[in-house]
């Protein structure tokens, strides 16, 4: 039986390249143009140019980070969490609802209740990620900083449509991402103060896998040459 001999240098190069070829590429873009919304709405955008990628890779994972505050007007009022809305739109995907507001007459038809009197409100950062352990409104009476799934149910327990980041997986990472922001009513509180939002994409550039195949083919050719000698 003939022994199959592969030079150590080829083995080392192949192993090293295999490790690097599996490394995910993480790109992010941030919009930090602050704005206050109080009984109003608006949008903020970030854009990923195709030139940021060695090719135009598909999204493997995505997370959206939003920094904002929604404070109570005074110690004797609630922070009116039910007035908040955030959603993200990309042309190829459509819109995913992170947090949806309820009406003044039916506040529990939104992702959150108005909150409790004495709760000073929220000032921090929410990160939306589909693989998170809990939804952002697992406690519909309180907003806390952390990493969460979008709110797929309302404060009254009814279902909320288009509340998943899953449709973003597999589409092109390049393009424009639009965050829609809303504060449904001016009720005397400071409103929703937007600070920044970041879209963070995890992807593997296609040229890496092609080069990996090229290295594999080179190693295979070397083995074949050794066999025919």
WOCORDA-V371325 format. One record per pair of residues at least 24 apart in sequence whose C-alpha atoms are under 10 Angstrom apart, sorted by sequence separation. I is the first residue (numbers start at 0). J is the second residue. D is the distance in whole Angstrom. If there is no record, write none. Layout:
i-><I/I>
j-><J/J>
d-><D/D>
This chain:
i-><63/79/81/82/111/112/26/81/84/110/111/114/115/26/80/81/83/84/110/111/112/113/114/115/79/81/82/83/84/110/111/112/113/114/172/173/24/81/82/83/110/111/112/113/114/172/80/81/82/110/111/112/172/80/81/82/83/97/109/110/111/172/80/81/82/111/171/24/35/79/80/81/107/168/25/33/34/35/36/79/80/81/107/129/167/168/169/25/27/29/31/33/35/63/78/79/80/129/130/168/24/25/26/27/29/30/31/77/78/79/80/128/129/130/23/25/27/29/77/78/79/127/128/129/23/76/77/78/79/97/98/127/128/76/77/78/97/98/76/77/78/79/97/110/111/75/76/77/78/80/110/75/76/77/78/79/80/109/110/111/112/113/71/74/75/76/77/78/110/111/112/40/42/44/71/73/74/75/76/77/78/109/110/111/112/38/40/42/43/44/71/73/74/75/76/108/109/110/111/37/38/40/42/71/73/74/108/109/110/37/71/73/74/107/108/109/110/36/71/72/73/106/107/108/109/110/70/71/72/106/107/108/109/110/70/71/106/107/108/110/69/70/71/97/99/105/107/108/109/69/70/97/98/99/108/68/69/70/97/98/99/101/68/69/96/97/98/99/100/101/67/68/69/95/96/97/98/99/100/67/68/95/96/98/99/66/67/68/66/67/65/66/67/81/65/66/80/81/64/65/66/80/99/64/65/79/80/98/63/64/65/78/80/97/63/64/78/86/96/99/62/63/64/85/96/97/98/62/63/95/96/97/61/62/95/96/97/61/62/94/95/96/97/60/61/62/93/94/95/96/60/61/62/94/95/122/60/94/95/121/122/124/126/95/122/123/124/125/126/127/128/81/92/94/95/122/124/126/69/81/92/93/94/92/93/86/91/92/86/91/92/87/66/89/92/88/91/92/91/103/64/97/99/100/102/103/64/94/96/97/98/99/100/101/102/63/89/91/94/95/96/98/99/100/62/89/90/91/94/99/100/62/89/90/94/62/89/90/88/89/90/88/89/87/88/89/87/88/86/87/88/86/87/85/86/87/85/86/84/85/86/84/85/83/84/85/83/84/82/83/84/82/83/63/81/82/83/62/80/81/82/61/79/81/82/60/61/79/82/60/79/61/60/61/79/83/84/59/60/78/82/83/58/59/60/79/82/57/58/59/78/57/58/59/61/76/77/78/79/80/87/57/58/59/60/76/78/79/56/57/58/59/65/69/78/56/57/58/72/73/55/56/57/58/63/71/72/73/55/56/57/71/72/73/55/56/71/72/55/70/71/72/54/69/70/71/52/69/70/51/52/68/69/70/49/51/68/69/70/49/50/68/69/47/48/49/67/68/69/47/48/49/67/68/46/47/48/66/67/68/46/47/48/66/67/46/47/65/66/67/45/46/47/65/66/67/45/46/65/66/44/45/46/64/65/66/44/45/64/65/43/44/45/63/64/65/43/44/63/64/42/43/44/62/63/64/42/43/62/63/41/42/43/61/62/63/41/42/61/62/40/41/42/60/61/62/40/41/60/61/39/40/41/59/60/61/39/40/58/59/60/38/39/40/57/58/59/36/37/38/39/40/57/58/59/35/36/37/38/39/56/57/58/26/34/35/36/37/38/39/56/57/58/35/36/37/38/55/56/57/28/30/36/37/38/55/56/57/36/37/38/54/55/56/37/43/52/53/54/55/56/37/39/40/45/47/52/53/54/55/37/38/39/43/44/45/46/52/53/54/36/37/38/43/44/45/47/52/53/54/35/36/37/44/52/53/35/36/37/35/36/34/35/36/34/35/33/34/35/33/34/32/33/34/31/32/33/31/32/33/30/31/32/30/31/29/30/31/29/30/28/29/30/28/29/27/28/29/27/28/26/27/28/26/27/25/26/27/25/26/24/25/26/23/24/25/23/24/25/23/24/22/23/24/22/23/21/22/20/21/20/20/22/20/21/20/21/19/20/20/17/20/21/16/17/20/19/16/17/16/17/13/16/17/16/13/12/13/13/9/13/12/9/10/9/6/9/5/5/6/5/6/4/5/4/3/3/5/4/3/4/2/3/2/1>
j-><87/103/105/106/135/136/51/106/109/135/136/139/140/52/106/107/109/110/136/137/138/139/140/141/106/108/109/110/111/137/138/139/140/141/199/200/52/109/110/111/138/139/140/141/142/200/109/110/111/139/140/141/201/110/111/112/113/127/139/140/141/202/111/112/113/142/202/56/67/111/112/113/139/200/58/66/67/68/69/112/113/114/140/162/200/201/202/59/61/63/65/67/69/97/112/113/114/163/164/202/59/60/61/62/64/65/66/112/113/114/115/163/164/165/59/61/63/65/113/114/115/163/164/165/60/113/114/115/116/134/135/164/165/114/115/116/135/136/115/116/117/118/136/149/150/115/116/117/118/120/150/116/117/118/119/120/121/150/151/152/153/154/113/116/117/118/119/120/152/153/154/83/85/87/114/116/117/118/119/120/121/152/153/154/155/82/84/86/87/88/115/117/118/119/120/152/153/154/155/82/83/85/87/116/118/119/153/154/155/83/117/119/120/153/154/155/156/83/118/119/120/153/154/155/156/157/118/119/120/154/155/156/157/158/119/120/155/156/157/159/119/120/121/147/149/155/157/158/159/120/121/148/149/150/159/120/121/122/149/150/151/153/121/122/149/150/151/152/153/154/121/122/123/149/150/151/152/153/154/122/123/150/151/153/154/122/123/124/123/124/123/124/125/139/124/125/139/140/124/125/126/140/159/125/126/140/141/159/125/126/127/140/142/159/126/127/141/149/159/162/126/127/128/149/160/161/162/127/128/160/161/162/127/128/161/162/163/128/129/161/162/163/164/128/129/130/161/162/163/164/129/130/131/163/164/191/130/164/165/191/192/194/196/166/193/194/195/196/197/198/199/153/164/166/167/194/196/198/142/154/165/166/167/166/167/161/166/167/162/167/168/164/144/167/170/167/170/171/171/183/145/178/180/181/183/184/146/176/178/179/180/181/182/183/184/146/172/174/177/178/179/181/182/183/146/173/174/175/178/183/184/147/174/175/179/148/175/176/175/176/177/176/177/176/177/178/177/178/177/178/179/178/179/178/179/180/179/180/179/180/181/180/181/180/181/182/181/182/181/182/183/182/183/164/182/183/184/164/182/183/184/164/182/184/185/164/165/183/186/165/184/167/167/168/186/190/191/167/168/186/190/191/167/168/169/188/191/167/168/169/188/168/169/170/172/187/188/189/190/191/198/169/170/171/172/188/190/191/169/170/171/172/178/182/191/170/171/172/186/187/170/171/172/173/178/186/187/188/171/172/173/187/188/189/172/173/188/189/173/188/189/190/173/188/189/190/172/189/190/172/173/189/190/191/171/173/190/191/192/172/173/191/192/171/172/173/191/192/193/172/173/174/192/193/172/173/174/192/193/194/173/174/175/193/194/174/175/193/194/195/174/175/176/194/195/196/175/176/195/196/175/176/177/195/196/197/176/177/196/197/176/177/178/196/197/198/177/178/197/198/177/178/179/197/198/199/178/179/198/199/178/179/180/198/199/200/179/180/199/200/179/180/181/199/200/201/180/181/200/201/180/181/182/200/201/202/181/182/200/201/202/181/182/183/200/201/202/180/181/182/183/184/201/202/203/180/181/182/183/184/201/202/203/172/180/181/182/183/184/185/202/203/204/182/183/184/185/202/203/204/176/178/184/185/186/203/204/205/185/186/187/203/204/205/187/193/202/203/204/205/206/188/190/191/196/198/203/204/205/206/189/190/191/195/196/197/198/204/205/206/189/190/191/196/197/198/200/205/206/207/189/190/191/198/206/207/190/191/192/191/192/191/192/193/192/193/192/193/194/193/194/193/194/195/193/194/195/194/195/196/194/195/196/195/196/195/196/197/196/197/196/197/198/197/198/197/198/199/198/199/198/199/200/199/200/199/200/201/200/201/200/201/202/200/201/202/201/202/203/202/203/202/203/204/203/204/203/204/203/204/204/205/207/206/207/207/208/207/208/209/207/210/211/207/208/211/211/210/211/211/214/211/214/215/215/214/214/215/217/214/218/218/217/218/218/218/221/218/219/221/221/222/221/222/222/222/223/225/225/225/226/225/226/226/226>
d-><9/10/10/8/9/10/8/6/9/9/6/8/7/9/9/7/9/9/6/9/9/9/5/8/9/8/8/8/10/10/8/6/7/6/10/10/9/6/9/8/10/5/5/9/9/7/9/7/8/7/6/8/9/9/5/9/10/7/9/9/8/8/6/5/8/8/10/10/9/9/6/5/9/10/10/10/10/9/10/7/5/8/10/10/10/10/9/10/10/10/10/9/10/10/10/4/6/7/9/10/10/9/10/9/9/10/9/10/6/6/10/9/6/9/9/9/10/10/6/6/9/10/7/7/10/10/5/7/10/9/8/8/9/9/5/8/8/8/8/4/9/10/10/9/9/10/5/7/7/8/6/6/7/6/7/8/9/9/8/10/9/10/10/7/6/8/7/5/7/7/6/10/10/9/9/9/5/9/8/8/8/8/4/5/9/8/9/10/10/9/10/8/7/9/10/9/5/5/9/9/10/10/9/8/9/7/6/6/8/10/8/8/10/7/6/8/9/10/7/8/10/10/5/6/10/10/9/5/9/8/5/9/9/10/6/5/9/9/8/8/9/4/9/9/10/10/10/10/9/6/6/8/7/8/9/8/5/7/4/6/10/9/5/6/7/6/9/10/9/9/8/4/9/8/7/8/10/8/10/6/6/10/8/9/10/8/6/9/6/6/8/4/8/9/6/6/9/9/7/5/9/8/8/6/6/10/8/10/8/4/8/10/8/10/6/6/9/9/8/10/7/5/9/10/8/9/8/5/7/9/6/6/9/5/5/5/8/7/8/7/5/7/9/8/8/10/9/9/6/9/9/10/10/9/6/10/9/9/9/10/9/9/9/9/10/9/9/9/9/10/10/10/9/9/9/10/9/10/9/9/10/9/10/6/9/10/9/6/9/8/9/9/9/8/8/10/7/10/8/8/10/10/10/8/8/8/9/10/10/10/10/9/8/8/9/9/10/9/9/10/9/10/10/7/9/10/8/10/9/10/10/10/8/8/10/10/6/8/8/5/9/6/7/7/5/9/6/7/8/5/8/6/6/7/5/9/6/7/8/5/9/6/7/8/5/9/6/7/8/5/8/5/7/10/9/5/9/8/9/8/6/8/10/10/9/9/9/10/10/9/9/7/8/8/9/9/10/9/6/10/9/7/7/6/9/8/9/9/5/6/8/7/5/9/9/10/9/9/9/9/10/5/6/10/10/9/9/10/9/5/6/9/9/9/10/8/5/5/9/10/10/6/6/9/10/10/6/8/6/6/9/9/4/10/7/8/6/6/7/7/7/9/10/8/6/9/9/7/7/10/8/9/6/8/9/8/8/5/9/8/9/6/6/10/9/5/7/5/9/7/6/7/5/7/10/5/6/9/4/8/7/5/9/7/5/6/6/8/5/7/8/4/8/8/5/9/6/6/6/6/7/5/9/8/4/9/6/7/5/7/8/4/9/7/5/9/6/6/6/7/6/5/9/8/5/8/5/7/6/6/8/4/8/7/5/9/6/6/6/7/7/5/9/8/5/9/5/7/6/6/9/4/9/8/5/9/6/6/7/5/7/8/6/8/10/6/5/8/8/5/6/10/9/5/8/10/7/5/5/7/10/6/8/9/10/10/6/7/4/8/6/8/10/9/9/6/4/9/6/8/10/10/9/5/8/10/5/9/9/8/10/9/7/6/9/10/9/10/6/8/9/8/9/10/9/9/9/6/6/10/7/8/9/9/9/8/9/7/8/7/9/4/9/8/9/8/10/9/7/10/8/6/6/10/10/9/7/5/8/6/6/8/4/8/6/6/7/5/9/5/7/8/5/9/9/7/6/6/6/10/9/4/9/6/7/7/5/8/6/6/8/4/9/6/7/7/6/9/6/7/8/4/9/6/6/7/5/9/6/7/8/5/8/10/6/6/6/5/8/6/6/9/5/7/7/8/8/10/8/10/9/10/9/9/8/6/9/9/7/10/10/9/10/9/9/7/10/9/7/7/9/8/8/10/10/7/9/8/10/9/8/10/9/9/7/10/9/8/10/9/8/10/10/7/7/7/10/8/7/8/9/10/8/9/8>
